Amino acid sequence: SLRRRGRPPSDRWLFQSTHPQYLSHLIIRRSFRVVPVLVGASIPRREREDTTERYARGILTLFCPWRNVLDICDPYTSWSNALQLYQSSFTTESNK
């Protein structure tokens, strides 16, 4: 029997066939945790009334799976309301 040395292989997934990088790229599960960083302005504070929508949009972008904006917020829902709908699905760790 062959014994593998080192770490077990990470899970791997292909992009959908309609994705532009379908033929050249794949997704590999990281073996350690990382914190994603949004490029651009920082996520505003939750307590400020004038930035509630930007805060909700940033949090949803980081913690909800999505392929297009309609996956997390439809045109008839505010970002704040969409965040309220999704918050129950967040894990205890993501709420820290």
C-alpha positions as CSV (number, residue, x, y, z in Angstrom):
1,S,0.0,0.0,0.0
2,L,1.2,3.5,-0.8
3,R,1.4,5.9,2.1
4,R,1.2,9.6,1.4
5,R,3.5,11.9,3.3
6,G,2.6,15.4,4.4
7,R,-0.7,17.1,4.6
8,P,-3.8,15.6,3.1
9,P,-4.9,17.3,-0.2
10,S,-7.2,20.3,0.1
11,D,-10.7,20.3,-1.3
12,R,-11.0,21.7,-4.8
13,W,-13.8,23.1,-6.9
14,L,-14.2,24.2,-10.5
15,F,-15.8,27.4,-11.5
16,Q,-19.1,27.3,-13.3
17,S,-18.7,26.7,-17.0
18,T,-19.9,30.2,-17.8
19,H,-17.1,31.8,-15.7
20,P,-14.4,33.5,-17.7
21,Q,-11.6,31.5,-15.8
22,Y,-13.4,28.2,-16.0
23,L,-10.7,26.5,-18.2
24,S,-7.7,28.0,-16.4
25,H,-8.4,28.3,-12.7
26,L,-10.0,26.4,-9.8
27,I,-10.8,27.1,-6.1
28,I,-8.7,25.4,-3.4
29,R,-9.8,25.4,0.2
30,R,-7.1,27.0,2.3
31,S,-5.6,24.9,5.0
32,F,-5.5,28.0,7.4
33,R,-7.9,30.8,8.1
34,V,-7.6,34.1,6.4
35,V,-9.4,37.4,6.7
36,P,-10.6,38.8,3.4
37,V,-9.9,42.5,2.8
38,L,-12.1,44.7,0.7
39,V,-10.3,47.1,-1.6
40,G,-11.3,50.8,-1.3
41,A,-12.8,52.7,1.5
42,S,-13.1,50.9,4.9
43,I,-16.4,49.6,6.1
44,P,-18.0,52.4,8.1
45,R,-19.1,52.0,11.7
46,R,-22.5,50.3,12.3
47,E,-23.7,53.0,14.7
48,R,-23.6,55.9,12.3
49,E,-27.0,56.5,10.8
50,D,-25.6,58.2,7.7
51,T,-23.6,55.2,6.7
52,T,-26.0,52.3,7.6
53,E,-26.4,51.2,3.9
54,R,-22.6,51.2,3.2
55,Y,-22.0,49.2,6.4
56,A,-24.7,46.6,5.5
57,R,-23.3,46.3,1.9
58,G,-19.8,45.7,3.2
59,I,-20.8,43.1,5.7
60,L,-23.0,41.2,3.2
61,T,-20.2,41.3,0.6
62,L,-17.8,39.7,3.1
63,F,-20.0,37.1,4.8
64,C,-22.7,36.0,2.3
65,P,-22.0,33.8,-0.7
66,W,-22.8,35.6,-3.9
67,R,-22.2,35.5,-7.6
68,N,-24.0,38.7,-8.5
69,V,-25.5,41.5,-6.5
70,L,-29.0,40.1,-6.8
71,D,-28.0,37.0,-4.8
72,I,-27.7,39.2,-1.7
73,C,-29.9,42.2,-2.2
74,D,-32.7,42.7,-4.7
75,P,-33.5,46.1,-6.2
76,Y,-36.6,46.5,-3.9
77,T,-34.8,45.8,-0.7
78,S,-32.4,48.2,1.2
79,W,-29.0,46.8,2.1
80,S,-29.9,47.2,5.8
81,N,-33.0,45.1,5.4
82,A,-31.0,42.5,3.4
83,L,-28.5,42.4,6.3
84,Q,-31.2,41.8,8.8
85,L,-32.5,38.9,6.7
86,Y,-29.1,37.2,6.5
87,Q,-27.8,37.9,10.1
88,S,-29.5,34.8,11.4
89,S,-27.4,32.6,9.1
90,F,-24.0,34.1,10.2
91,T,-21.9,31.9,12.5
92,T,-20.9,32.8,16.0
93,E,-17.3,33.3,14.7
94,S,-18.3,35.7,11.9
95,N,-20.2,37.8,14.4
96,K,-17.1,38.6,16.4
